[in-house]
Amino acid sequence: MPLQIQVIMNSAVEDIFGFKTCCGMRVFDQNLEIRITNSGQENVCVPSYFDLHDTHGSERVETLMPHGRIRVAPGDTIAFYCTMDENRWKKATRIVFYDTDGDRYAIDLRCR
């Protein structure tokens, strides 16, 4: 599987964004950081959304920053950020990312 996904709930990114934007736009509550590493040999294009699964089904999360399709070169890591309700996150069992070729990349969250 060419994409490796790491999720970090309550990352320090909100503090970093707050510092970097102290004189301009504010970005609040970006408490979920998702790092995606391309361990394959080809570029992979990843849209800025994922499906969040729990025992009741799944819901698409489309509020990731940066927005759009992000190209991940071999060996590179990109990061997405979003606001995630902690109670919702605690109930989640897996997340699924996709690439623009239609491939799925799922990680099990029950082992966290």
Jmol script that loads the backbone (N, CA, C; Angstrom):
load data "model"
ATOM      1  N   MET A   1       0.860  -1.180   0.000  1.00  0.00           N
ATOM      2  CA  MET A   1       0.000   0.000   0.000  1.00  0.00           C
ATOM      3  C   MET A   1       0.899   1.235   0.000  1.00  0.00           C
ATOM      4  N   PRO A   2       0.847   2.039  -1.050  1.00  0.00           N
ATOM      5  CA  PRO A   2       1.802   3.139  -1.167  1.00  0.00           C
ATOM      6  C   PRO A   2       1.561   4.316  -0.228  1.00  0.00           C
ATOM      7  N   LEU A   3       0.374   4.463   0.347  1.00  0.00           N
ATOM      8  CA  LEU A   3       0.141   5.583   1.257  1.00  0.00           C
ATOM      9  C   LEU A   3       0.092   5.096   2.698  1.00  0.00           C
ATOM     10  N   GLN A   4       0.890   5.726   3.528  1.00  0.00           N
ATOM     11  CA  GLN A   4       0.880   5.461   4.964  1.00  0.00           C
ATOM     12  C   GLN A   4       0.182   6.636   5.640  1.00  0.00           C
ATOM     13  N   ILE A   5      -0.798   6.357   6.494  1.00  0.00           N
ATOM     14  CA  ILE A   5      -1.599   7.400   7.124  1.00  0.00           C
ATOM     15  C   ILE A   5      -1.404   7.366   8.626  1.00  0.00           C
ATOM     16  N   GLN A   6      -1.134   8.527   9.191  1.00  0.00           N
ATOM     17  CA  GLN A   6      -0.993   8.687  10.637  1.00  0.00           C
ATOM     18  C   GLN A   6      -1.943   9.791  11.082  1.00  0.00           C
ATOM     19  N   VAL A   7      -2.751   9.517  12.105  1.00  0.00           N
ATOM     20  CA  VAL A   7      -3.670  10.525  12.626  1.00  0.00           C
ATOM     21  C   VAL A   7      -3.210  10.953  14.017  1.00  0.00           C
ATOM     22  N   ILE A   8      -3.319  12.257  14.275  1.00  0.00           N
ATOM     23  CA  ILE A   8      -2.911  12.812  15.566  1.00  0.00           C
ATOM     24  C   ILE A   8      -4.033  13.712  16.056  1.00  0.00           C
ATOM     25  N   MET A   9      -4.791  13.214  17.018  1.00  0.00           N
ATOM     26  CA  MET A   9      -5.866  14.012  17.607  1.00  0.00           C
ATOM     27  C   MET A   9      -5.266  14.926  18.659  1.00  0.00           C
ATOM     28  N   ASN A  10      -5.750  16.135  18.728  1.00  0.00           N
ATOM     29  CA  ASN A  10      -5.275  17.163  19.660  1.00  0.00           C
ATOM     30  C   ASN A  10      -3.810  17.498  19.434  1.00  0.00           C
ATOM     31  N   SER A  11      -3.445  17.618  18.167  1.00  0.00           N
ATOM     32  CA  SER A  11      -2.078  18.039  17.858  1.00  0.00           C
ATOM     33  C   SER A  11      -1.926  19.515  18.230  1.00  0.00           C
ATOM     34  N   ALA A  12      -0.725  19.980  18.230  1.00  0.00           N
ATOM     35  CA  ALA A  12      -0.440  21.369  18.610  1.00  0.00           C
ATOM     36  C   ALA A  12      -0.633  22.330  17.443  1.00  0.00           C
ATOM     37  N   VAL A  13      -1.243  21.875  16.366  1.00  0.00           N
ATOM     38  CA  VAL A  13      -1.340  22.700  15.169  1.00  0.00           C
ATOM     39  C   VAL A  13      -2.132  23.986  15.405  1.00  0.00           C
ATOM     40  N   GLU A  14      -3.148  23.962  16.264  1.00  0.00           N
ATOM     41  CA  GLU A  14      -3.910  25.190  16.519  1.00  0.00           C
ATOM     42  C   GLU A  14      -3.004  26.283  17.084  1.00  0.00           C
ATOM     43  N   ASP A  15      -2.110  25.911  18.000  1.00  0.00           N
ATOM     44  CA  ASP A  15      -1.168  26.883  18.562  1.00  0.00           C
ATOM     45  C   ASP A  15      -0.207  27.398  17.492  1.00  0.00           C
ATOM     46  N   ILE A  16       0.230  26.501  16.612  1.00  0.00           N
ATOM     47  CA  ILE A  16       1.152  26.906  15.546  1.00  0.00           C
ATOM     48  C   ILE A  16       0.457  27.858  14.587  1.00  0.00           C
ATOM     49  N   PHE A  17      -0.774  27.504  14.149  1.00  0.00           N
ATOM     50  CA  PHE A  17      -1.523  28.396  13.263  1.00  0.00           C
ATOM     51  C   PHE A  17      -1.787  29.738  13.931  1.00  0.00           C
ATOM     52  N   GLY A  18      -2.116  29.706  15.223  1.00  0.00           N
ATOM     53  CA  GLY A  18      -2.380  30.941  15.945  1.00  0.00           C
ATOM     54  C   GLY A  18      -1.162  31.841  15.976  1.00  0.00           C
ATOM     55  N   PHE A  19       0.015  31.267  16.147  1.00  0.00           N
ATOM     56  CA  PHE A  19       1.244  32.039  16.159  1.00  0.00           C
ATOM     57  C   PHE A  19       1.545  32.609  14.780  1.00  0.00           C
ATOM     58  N   LYS A  20       1.427  31.760  13.740  1.00  0.00           N
ATOM     59  CA  LYS A  20       1.776  32.191  12.389  1.00  0.00           C
ATOM     60  C   LYS A  20       0.803  33.211  11.826  1.00  0.00           C
ATOM     61  N   THR A  21      -0.414  33.245  12.338  1.00  0.00           N
ATOM     62  CA  THR A  21      -1.414  34.159  11.799  1.00  0.00           C
ATOM     63  C   THR A  21      -1.781  35.239  12.808  1.00  0.00           C
ATOM     64  N   CYS A  22      -0.888  35.563  13.699  1.00  0.00           N
ATOM     65  CA  CYS A  22      -1.210  36.502  14.774  1.00  0.00           C
ATOM     66  C   CYS A  22      -1.638  37.870  14.249  1.00  0.00           C
ATOM     67  N   CYS A  23      -1.197  38.244  13.081  1.00  0.00           N
ATOM     68  CA  CYS A  23      -1.541  39.555  12.532  1.00  0.00           C
ATOM     69  C   CYS A  23      -2.545  39.466  11.385  1.00  0.00           C
ATOM     70  N   GLY A  24      -3.100  38.306  11.156  1.00  0.00           N
ATOM     71  CA  GLY A  24      -4.015  38.146  10.023  1.00  0.00           C
ATOM     72  C   GLY A  24      -5.126  37.175  10.356  1.00  0.00           C
ATOM     73  N   MET A  25      -5.487  36.367   9.366  1.00  0.00           N
ATOM     74  CA  MET A  25      -6.566  35.404   9.498  1.00  0.00           C
ATOM     75  C   MET A  25      -6.285  34.417  10.636  1.00  0.00           C
ATOM     76  N   ARG A  26      -7.322  34.090  11.365  1.00  0.00           N
ATOM     77  CA  ARG A  26      -7.196  33.124  12.459  1.00  0.00           C
ATOM     78  C   ARG A  26      -7.761  31.783  12.024  1.00  0.00           C
ATOM     79  N   VAL A  27      -7.126  30.712  12.446  1.00  0.00           N
ATOM     80  CA  VAL A  27      -7.592  29.360  12.188  1.00  0.00           C
ATOM     81  C   VAL A  27      -7.800  28.711  13.544  1.00  0.00           C
ATOM     82  N   PHE A  28      -9.052  28.454  13.897  1.00  0.00           N
ATOM     83  CA  PHE A  28      -9.368  27.934  15.221  1.00  0.00           C
ATOM     84  C   PHE A  28      -9.711  26.457  15.174  1.00  0.00           C
ATOM     85  N   ASP A  29      -9.424  25.796  16.257  1.00  0.00           N
ATOM     86  CA  ASP A  29      -9.892  24.436  16.515  1.00  0.00           C
ATOM     87  C   ASP A  29      -9.450  23.413  15.478  1.00  0.00           C
ATOM     88  N   GLN A  30      -8.310  23.562  14.911  1.00  0.00           N
ATOM     89  CA  GLN A  30      -7.782  22.550  13.994  1.00  0.00           C
ATOM     90  C   GLN A  30      -7.092  21.485  14.844  1.00  0.00           C
ATOM     91  N   ASN A  31      -7.900  20.639  15.476  1.00  0.00           N
ATOM     92  CA  ASN A  31      -7.358  19.717  16.474  1.00  0.00           C
ATOM     93  C   ASN A  31      -7.018  18.337  15.939  1.00  0.00           C
ATOM     94  N   LEU A  32      -7.303  18.055  14.664  1.00  0.00           N
ATOM     95  CA  LEU A  32      -6.949  16.767  14.086  1.00  0.00           C
ATOM     96  C   LEU A  32      -5.941  16.984  12.960  1.00  0.00           C
ATOM     97  N   GLU A  33      -4.822  16.326  13.088  1.00  0.00           N
ATOM     98  CA  GLU A  33      -3.779  16.375  12.065  1.00  0.00           C
ATOM     99  C   GLU A  33      -3.674  14.993  11.438  1.00  0.00           C
ATOM    100  N   ILE A  34      -3.617  14.943  10.119  1.00  0.00           N
ATOM    101  CA  ILE A  34      -3.505  13.678   9.399  1.00  0.00           C
ATOM    102  C   ILE A  34      -2.299  13.783   8.483  1.00  0.00           C
ATOM    103  N   ARG A  35      -1.326  12.926   8.705  1.00  0.00           N
ATOM    104  CA  ARG A  35      -0.110  12.905   7.884  1.00  0.00           C
ATOM    105  C   ARG A  35      -0.185  11.729   6.919  1.00  0.00           C
ATOM    106  N   ILE A  36       0.066  12.021   5.663  1.00  0.00           N
ATOM    107  CA  ILE A  36       0.026  10.993   4.630  1.00  0.00           C
ATOM    108  C   ILE A  36       1.389  10.950   3.953  1.00  0.00           C
ATOM    109  N   THR A  37       2.001   9.769   3.980  1.00  0.00           N
ATOM    110  CA  THR A  37       3.317   9.558   3.387  1.00  0.00           C
ATOM    111  C   THR A  37       3.177   8.625   2.186  1.00  0.00           C
ATOM    112  N   ASN A  38       3.785   9.005   1.087  1.00  0.00           N
ATOM    113  CA  ASN A  38       3.788   8.178  -0.109  1.00  0.00           C
ATOM    114  C   ASN A  38       5.024   7.289  -0.064  1.00  0.00           C
ATOM    115  N   SER A  39       4.819   6.001   0.208  1.00  0.00           N
ATOM    116  CA  SER A  39       5.936   5.052   0.255  1.00  0.00           C
ATOM    117  C   SER A  39       6.083   4.298  -1.061  1.00  0.00           C
ATOM    118  N   GLY A  40       5.314   4.696  -2.073  1.00  0.00           N
ATOM    119  CA  GLY A  40       5.392   4.064  -3.389  1.00  0.00           C
ATOM    120  C   GLY A  40       6.419   4.726  -4.285  1.00  0.00           C
ATOM    121  N   GLN A  41       6.376   4.347  -5.550  1.00  0.00           N
ATOM    122  CA  GLN A  41       7.349   4.841  -6.536  1.00  0.00           C
ATOM    123  C   GLN A  41       6.767   5.877  -7.493  1.00  0.00           C
ATOM    124  N   GLU A  42       5.450   6.129  -7.409  1.00  0.00           N
ATOM    125  CA  GLU A  42       4.779   7.057  -8.304  1.00  0.00           C
ATOM    126  C   GLU A  42       4.101   8.168  -7.512  1.00  0.00           C
ATOM    127  N   ASN A  43       3.879   9.305  -8.160  1.00  0.00           N
ATOM    128  CA  ASN A  43       3.088  10.365  -7.537  1.00  0.00           C
ATOM    129  C   ASN A  43       1.673   9.852  -7.266  1.00  0.00           C
ATOM    130  N   VAL A  44       1.089  10.306  -6.152  1.00  0.00           N
ATOM    131  CA  VAL A  44      -0.287   9.980  -5.807  1.00  0.00           C
ATOM    132  C   VAL A  44      -0.999  11.300  -5.526  1.00  0.00           C
ATOM    133  N   CYS A  45      -2.184  11.468  -6.095  1.00  0.00           N
ATOM    134  CA  CYS A  45      -2.970  12.679  -5.877  1.00  0.00           C
ATOM    135  C   CYS A  45      -4.108  12.335  -4.910  1.00  0.00           C
ATOM    136  N   VAL A  46      -4.178  13.065  -3.794  1.00  0.00           N
ATOM    137  CA  VAL A  46      -5.136  12.773  -2.723  1.00  0.00           C
ATOM    138  C   VAL A  46      -6.108  13.943  -2.577  1.00  0.00           C
ATOM    139  N   PRO A  47      -7.419  13.700  -2.750  1.00  0.00           N
ATOM    140  CA  PRO A  47      -8.407  14.755  -2.503  1.00  0.00           C
ATOM    141  C   PRO A  47      -8.515  15.052  -1.011  1.00  0.00           C
ATOM    142  N   SER A  48      -8.963  16.247  -0.682  1.00  0.00           N
ATOM    143  CA  SER A  48      -9.004  16.693   0.723  1.00  0.00           C
ATOM    144  C   SER A  48     -10.315  16.297   1.403  1.00  0.00           C
ATOM    145  N   TYR A  49     -10.550  14.994   1.489  1.00  0.00           N
ATOM    146  CA  TYR A  49     -11.681  14.474   2.253  1.00  0.00           C
ATOM    147  C   TYR A  49     -11.369  13.043   2.677  1.00  0.00           C
ATOM    148  N   PHE A  50     -12.113  12.567   3.664  1.00  0.00           N
ATOM    149  CA  PHE A  50     -12.029  11.166   4.058  1.00  0.00           C
ATOM    150  C   PHE A  50     -13.389  10.738   4.580  1.00  0.00           C
ATOM    151  N   ASP A  51     -13.590   9.427   4.655  1.00  0.00           N
ATOM    152  CA  ASP A  51     -14.803   8.874   5.241  1.00  0.00           C
ATOM    153  C   ASP A  51     -14.485   8.409   6.652  1.00  0.00           C
ATOM    154  N   LEU A  52     -15.304   8.849   7.589  1.00  0.00           N
ATOM    155  CA  LEU A  52     -15.155   8.491   8.995  1.00  0.00           C
ATOM    156  C   LEU A  52     -16.220   7.446   9.320  1.00  0.00           C
ATOM    157  N   HIS A  53     -15.793   6.275   9.756  1.00  0.00           N
ATOM    158  CA  HIS A  53     -16.707   5.172  10.043  1.00  0.00           C
ATOM    159  C   HIS A  53     -16.853   4.986  11.553  1.00  0.00           C
ATOM    160  N   ASP A  54     -18.070   4.660  11.966  1.00  0.00           N
ATOM    161  CA  ASP A  54     -18.322   4.241  13.341  1.00  0.00           C
ATOM    162  C   ASP A  54     -19.355   3.118  13.298  1.00  0.00           C
ATOM    163  N   THR A  55     -19.867   2.708  14.428  1.00  0.00           N
ATOM    164  CA  THR A  55     -20.793   1.576  14.462  1.00  0.00           C
ATOM    165  C   THR A  55     -22.124   1.883  13.792  1.00  0.00           C
ATOM    166  N   HIS A  56     -22.425   3.147  13.521  1.00  0.00           N
ATOM    167  CA  HIS A  56     -23.687   3.539  12.894  1.00  0.00           C
ATOM    168  C   HIS A  56     -23.562   3.766  11.392  1.00  0.00           C
ATOM    169  N   GLY A  57     -22.381   3.655  10.836  1.00  0.00           N
ATOM    170  CA  GLY A  57     -22.194   3.875   9.403  1.00  0.00           C
ATOM    171  C   GLY A  57     -20.993   4.752   9.125  1.00  0.00           C
ATOM    172  N   SER A  58     -21.072   5.532   8.055  1.00  0.00           N
ATOM    173  CA  SER A  58     -19.949   6.398   7.705  1.00  0.00           C
ATOM    174  C   SER A  58     -20.458   7.770   7.295  1.00  0.00           C
ATOM    175  N   GLU A  59     -19.554   8.731   7.417  1.00  0.00           N
ATOM    176  CA  GLU A  59     -19.843  10.113   7.044  1.00  0.00           C
ATOM    177  C   GLU A  59     -18.606  10.691   6.381  1.00  0.00           C
ATOM    178  N   ARG A  60     -18.797  11.408   5.306  1.00  0.00           N
ATOM    179  CA  ARG A  60     -17.679  12.038   4.612  1.00  0.00           C
ATOM    180  C   ARG A  60     -17.315  13.341   5.314  1.00  0.00           C
ATOM    181  N   VAL A  61     -16.026  13.518   5.594  1.00  0.00           N
ATOM    182  CA  VAL A  61     -15.497  14.741   6.195  1.00  0.00           C
ATOM    183  C   VAL A  61     -14.773  15.492   5.090  1.00  0.00           C
ATOM    184  N   GLU A  62     -15.303  16.682   4.744  1.00  0.00           N
ATOM    185  CA  GLU A  62     -14.769  17.448   3.620  1.00  0.00           C
ATOM    186  C   GLU A  62     -14.207  18.802   4.048  1.00  0.00           C
ATOM    187  N   THR A  63     -13.887  18.939   5.318  1.00  0.00           N
ATOM    188  CA  THR A  63     -13.427  20.228   5.842  1.00  0.00           C
ATOM    189  C   THR A  63     -11.922  20.257   6.074  1.00  0.00           C
ATOM    190  N   LEU A  64     -11.175  19.485   5.302  1.00  0.00           N
ATOM    191  CA  LEU A  64      -9.730  19.423   5.489  1.00  0.00           C
ATOM    192  C   LEU A  64      -9.038  20.643   4.888  1.00  0.00           C
ATOM    193  N   MET A  65      -7.973  21.049   5.578  1.00  0.00           N
ATOM    194  CA  MET A  65      -7.090  22.101   5.071  1.00  0.00           C
ATOM    195  C   MET A  65      -5.740  21.457   4.808  1.00  0.00           C
ATOM    196  N   PRO A  66      -5.062  21.710   3.747  1.00  0.00           N
ATOM    197  CA  PRO A  66      -5.493  22.543   2.628  1.00  0.00           C
ATOM    198  C   PRO A  66      -6.560  21.820   1.818  1.00  0.00           C
ATOM    199  N   HIS A  67      -7.346  22.604   1.106  1.00  0.00           N
ATOM    200  CA  HIS A  67      -8.451  22.072   0.328  1.00  0.00           C
ATOM    201  C   HIS A  67      -8.007  21.795  -1.103  1.00  0.00           C
ATOM    202  N   GLY A  68      -8.598  20.792  -1.704  1.00  0.00           N
ATOM    203  CA  GLY A  68      -8.301  20.475  -3.101  1.00  0.00           C
ATOM    204  C   GLY A  68      -7.601  19.141  -3.227  1.00  0.00           C
ATOM    205  N   ARG A  69      -7.040  18.918  -4.388  1.00  0.00           N
ATOM    206  CA  ARG A  69      -6.277  17.697  -4.644  1.00  0.00           C
ATOM    207  C   ARG A  69      -4.805  17.990  -4.392  1.00  0.00           C
ATOM    208  N   ILE A  70      -4.200  17.183  -3.555  1.00  0.00           N
ATOM    209  CA  ILE A  70      -2.809  17.403  -3.169  1.00  0.00           C
ATOM    210  C   ILE A  70      -1.954  16.274  -3.748  1.00  0.00           C
ATOM    211  N   ARG A  71      -0.919  16.649  -4.476  1.00  0.00           N
ATOM    212  CA  ARG A  71       0.001  15.667  -5.052  1.00  0.00           C
ATOM    213  C   ARG A  71       1.051  15.303  -4.013  1.00  0.00           C
ATOM    214  N   VAL A  72       1.246  13.995  -3.842  1.00  0.00           N
ATOM    215  CA  VAL A  72       2.244  13.495  -2.894  1.00  0.00           C
ATOM    216  C   VAL A  72       3.288  12.725  -3.699  1.00  0.00           C
ATOM    217  N   ALA A  73       4.487  13.271  -3.751  1.00  0.00           N
ATOM    218  CA  ALA A  73       5.575  12.635  -4.490  1.00  0.00           C
ATOM    219  C   ALA A  73       6.126  11.449  -3.692  1.00  0.00           C
ATOM    220  N   PRO A  74       6.776  10.506  -4.350  1.00  0.00           N
ATOM    221  CA  PRO A  74       7.372   9.371  -3.641  1.00  0.00           C
ATOM    222  C   PRO A  74       8.310   9.848  -2.525  1.00  0.00           C
ATOM    223  N   GLY A  75       8.120   9.301  -1.345  1.00  0.00           N
ATOM    224  CA  GLY A  75       8.946   9.649  -0.186  1.00  0.00           C
ATOM    225  C   GLY A  75       8.486  10.879   0.560  1.00  0.00           C
ATOM    226  N   ASP A  76       7.549  11.642   0.008  1.00  0.00           N
ATOM    227  CA  ASP A  76       7.079  12.866   0.658  1.00  0.00           C
ATOM    228  C   ASP A  76       5.939  12.593   1.637  1.00  0.00           C
ATOM    229  N   THR A  77       5.804  13.503   2.587  1.00  0.00           N
ATOM    230  CA  THR A  77       4.702  13.478   3.545  1.00  0.00           C
ATOM    231  C   THR A  77       3.966  14.805   3.447  1.00  0.00           C
ATOM    232  N   ILE A  78       2.639  14.730   3.413  1.00  0.00           N
ATOM    233  CA  ILE A  78       1.801  15.930   3.459  1.00  0.00           C
ATOM    234  C   ILE A  78       0.974  15.861   4.724  1.00  0.00           C
ATOM    235  N   ALA A  79       0.401  16.980   5.115  1.00  0.00           N
ATOM    236  CA  ALA A  79      -0.460  16.994   6.297  1.00  0.00           C
ATOM    237  C   ALA A  79      -1.761  17.709   5.971  1.00  0.00           C
ATOM    238  N   PHE A  80      -2.850  17.112   6.417  1.00  0.00           N
ATOM    239  CA  PHE A  80      -4.168  17.736   6.383  1.00  0.00           C
ATOM    240  C   PHE A  80      -4.550  18.069   7.809  1.00  0.00           C
ATOM    241  N   TYR A  81      -5.391  19.096   7.963  1.00  0.00           N
ATOM    242  CA  TYR A  81      -5.865  19.509   9.282  1.00  0.00           C
ATOM    243  C   TYR A  81      -7.367  19.747   9.216  1.00  0.00           C
ATOM    244  N   CYS A  82      -8.047  19.473  10.328  1.00  0.00           N
ATOM    245  CA  CYS A  82      -9.472  19.781  10.398  1.00  0.00           C
ATOM    246  C   CYS A  82      -9.913  19.857  11.856  1.00  0.00           C
ATOM    247  N   THR A  83     -11.124  20.357  12.027  1.00  0.00           N
ATOM    248  CA  THR A  83     -11.765  20.381  13.329  1.00  0.00           C
ATOM    249  C   THR A  83     -12.532  19.084  13.497  1.00  0.00           C
ATOM    250  N   MET A  84     -12.334  18.410  14.622  1.00  0.00           N
ATOM    251  CA  MET A  84     -13.031  17.159  14.877  1.00  0.00           C
ATOM    252  C   MET A  84     -13.565  17.175  16.303  1.00  0.00           C
ATOM    253  N   ASP A  85     -14.855  16.932  16.439  1.00  0.00           N
ATOM    254  CA  ASP A  85     -15.468  16.808  17.754  1.00  0.00           C
ATOM    255  C   ASP A  85     -14.876  15.584  18.463  1.00  0.00           C
ATOM    256  N   GLU A  86     -14.403  15.774  19.680  1.00  0.00           N
ATOM    257  CA  GLU A  86     -13.729  14.684  20.382  1.00  0.00           C
ATOM    258  C   GLU A  86     -14.650  13.510  20.665  1.00  0.00           C
ATOM    259  N   ASN A  87     -15.924  13.756  20.962  1.00  0.00           N
ATOM    260  CA  ASN A  87     -16.862  12.651  21.202  1.00  0.00           C
ATOM    261  C   ASN A  87     -17.096  11.861  19.920  1.00  0.00           C
ATOM    262  N   ARG A  88     -17.201  12.559  18.817  1.00  0.00           N
ATOM    263  CA  ARG A  88     -17.346  11.887  17.532  1.00  0.00           C
ATOM    264  C   ARG A  88     -16.115  11.046  17.218  1.00  0.00           C
ATOM    265  N   TRP A  89     -14.936  11.599  17.506  1.00  0.00           N
ATOM    266  CA  TRP A  89     -13.685  10.898  17.243  1.00  0.00           C
ATOM    267  C   TRP A  89     -13.562   9.640  18.102  1.00  0.00           C
ATOM    268  N   LYS A  90     -13.995   9.718  19.353  1.00  0.00           N
ATOM    269  CA  LYS A  90     -13.915   8.557  20.250  1.00  0.00           C
ATOM    270  C   LYS A  90     -14.754   7.388  19.750  1.00  0.00           C
ATOM    271  N   LYS A  91     -15.838   7.674  19.030  1.00  0.00           N
ATOM    272  CA  LYS A  91     -16.720   6.622  18.509  1.00  0.00           C
ATOM    273  C   LYS A  91     -16.245   6.062  17.173  1.00  0.00           C
ATOM    274  N   ALA A  92     -15.317   6.747  16.530  1.00  0.00           N
ATOM    275  CA  ALA A  92     -14.862   6.335  15.197  1.00  0.00           C
ATOM    276  C   ALA A  92     -14.084   5.030  15.267  1.00  0.00           C
ATOM    277  N   THR A  93     -14.285   4.202  14.235  1.00  0.00           N
ATOM    278  CA  THR A  93     -13.591   2.917  14.170  1.00  0.00           C
ATOM    279  C   THR A  93     -12.560   2.852  13.053  1.00  0.00           C
ATOM    280  N   ARG A  94     -12.758   3.654  12.008  1.00  0.00           N
ATOM    281  CA  ARG A  94     -11.783   3.684  10.916  1.00  0.00           C
ATOM    282  C   ARG A  94     -11.987   4.928  10.081  1.00  0.00           C
ATOM    283  N   ILE A  95     -10.913   5.304   9.367  1.00  0.00           N
ATOM    284  CA  ILE A  95     -11.020   6.359   8.373  1.00  0.00           C
ATOM    285  C   ILE A  95     -10.536   5.795   7.046  1.00  0.00           C
ATOM    286  N   VAL A  96     -11.105   6.332   5.966  1.00  0.00           N
ATOM    287  CA  VAL A  96     -10.730   5.876   4.629  1.00  0.00           C
ATOM    288  C   VAL A  96     -10.419   7.099   3.777  1.00  0.00           C
ATOM    289  N   PHE A  97      -9.208   7.134   3.251  1.00  0.00           N
ATOM    290  CA  PHE A  97      -8.804   8.137   2.270  1.00  0.00           C
ATOM    291  C   PHE A  97      -8.846   7.496   0.893  1.00  0.00           C
ATOM    292  N   TYR A  98      -8.853   8.319  -0.122  1.00  0.00           N
ATOM    293  CA  TYR A  98      -8.909   7.864  -1.510  1.00  0.00           C
ATOM    294  C   TYR A  98      -7.859   8.617  -2.308  1.00  0.00           C
ATOM    295  N   ASP A  99      -7.459   8.027  -3.423  1.00  0.00           N
ATOM    296  CA  ASP A  99      -6.660   8.803  -4.368  1.00  0.00           C
ATOM    297  C   ASP A  99      -7.517   9.056  -5.611  1.00  0.00           C
ATOM    298  N   THR A 100      -7.018   9.853  -6.513  1.00  0.00           N
ATOM    299  CA  THR A 100      -7.815  10.224  -7.680  1.00  0.00           C
ATOM    300  C   THR A 100      -7.939   9.079  -8.687  1.00  0.00           C
ATOM    301  N   ASP A 101      -7.218   7.983  -8.472  1.00  0.00           N
ATOM    302  CA  ASP A 101      -7.369   6.792  -9.311  1.00  0.00           C
ATOM    303  C   ASP A 101      -8.443   5.856  -8.764  1.00  0.00           C
ATOM    304  N   GLY A 102      -9.048   6.218  -7.626  1.00  0.00           N
ATOM    305  CA  GLY A 102     -10.101   5.403  -7.041  1.00  0.00           C
ATOM    306  C   GLY A 102      -9.631   4.383  -6.017  1.00  0.00           C
ATOM    307  N   ASP A 103      -8.345   4.379  -5.702  1.00  0.00           N
ATOM    308  CA  ASP A 103      -7.834   3.457  -4.686  1.00  0.00           C
ATOM    309  C   ASP A 103      -8.227   3.939  -3.294  1.00  0.00           C
ATOM    310  N   ARG A 104      -8.453   2.993  -2.385  1.00  0.00           N
ATOM    311  CA  ARG A 104      -8.857   3.289  -0.999  1.00  0.00           C
ATOM    312  C   ARG A 104      -7.694   2.982  -0.057  1.00  0.00           C
ATOM    313  N   TYR A 105      -7.563   3.821   0.968  1.00  0.00           N
ATOM    314  CA  TYR A 105      -6.525   3.632   1.987  1.00  0.00           C
ATOM    315  C   TYR A 105      -7.188   3.770   3.348  1.00  0.00           C
ATOM    316  N   ALA A 106      -7.416   2.656   3.997  1.00  0.00           N
ATOM    317  CA  ALA A 106      -8.137   2.645   5.265  1.00  0.00           C
ATOM    318  C   ALA A 106      -7.189   2.349   6.416  1.00  0.00           C
ATOM    319  N   ILE A 107      -7.476   2.993   7.550  1.00  0.00           N
ATOM    320  CA  ILE A 107      -6.754   2.632   8.776  1.00  0.00           C
ATOM    321  C   ILE A 107      -7.778   2.391   9.878  1.00  0.00           C
ATOM    322  N   ASP A 108      -7.485   1.386  10.669  1.00  0.00           N
ATOM    323  CA  ASP A 108      -8.326   1.001  11.781  1.00  0.00           C
ATOM    324  C   ASP A 108      -7.987   1.895  12.979  1.00  0.00           C
ATOM    325  N   LEU A 109      -8.989   2.540  13.546  1.00  0.00           N
ATOM    326  CA  LEU A 109      -8.764   3.437  14.688  1.00  0.00           C
ATOM    327  C   LEU A 109      -9.016   2.754  16.015  1.00  0.00           C
ATOM    328  N   ARG A 110      -9.495   1.541  16.015  1.00  0.00           N
ATOM    329  CA  ARG A 110      -9.785   0.849  17.278  1.00  0.00           C
ATOM    330  C   ARG A 110      -8.525   0.472  18.029  1.00  0.00           C
ATOM    331  N   CYS A 111      -7.404   0.471  17.358  1.00  0.00           N
ATOM    332  CA  CYS A 111      -6.138   0.085  17.991  1.00  0.00           C
ATOM    333  C   CYS A 111      -5.386   1.256  18.594  1.00  0.00           C
ATOM    334  N   ARG A 112      -6.012   2.417  18.665  1.00  0.00           N
ATOM    335  CA  ARG A 112      -5.293   3.610  19.141  1.00  0.00           C
ATOM    336  C   ARG A 112      -5.221   3.680  20.628  1.00  0.00           C
TER     337      ARG A 112
END
end "model"
wireframe off; spacefill off
backbone 0.3
color backbone group
